[in-house]
């Protein structure tokens, strides 16, 4: 589990660095996005990963790694938006956005550690393409829950699905970064 924690911290640092740099470029313009728009953005990223996995060629020169990073960051943005609600403007300071990012990535990571304990790191035996399919499944589940105004009868809600998407993307990034297959 120590290796897992170190690897998680390493790929989270990469994702956070991208998030912070995008904050410098764009500010918190994402604050205007409703959660359903974030879910659709996640769909675009996951579909692109699946397309690249199947076609094995990228015509725009970017591979799957930036898309998995985007899934992590949009998932965290989704969690922030669920907590704060969307806004009519970029009303969140960059430092406050980073504090919230750290809060939600920590909660998501702690969920992974708990599940990882129960599942004995089963994710390490999975293919990256399976993470892509699981992320897509979670996206479609989230879209369905959104169609029901966030209400579920027995299933986990939108927040849990966003956290799972983030963790699956982090698993993929660990395998891509550390070459573990």
Secondary structure, DSSP 8 states (H G I E B T S, - for coil): -HHHHHHHHHHHHHHHHHHHHHHHHHTTGGGG--HHHHHHHHHHHHHHHHHHHHH---SSS--SHHHHHHHHHHHHHHHHHHHH---SS--S-HHHHHHHHHHHHHHHHHHHHHHHHHHTTGGGGS-HHHHHHHHHHHHHHHHHHHHTTT--SSS--HHHHHHHHHHHHHHHHHHHHH---
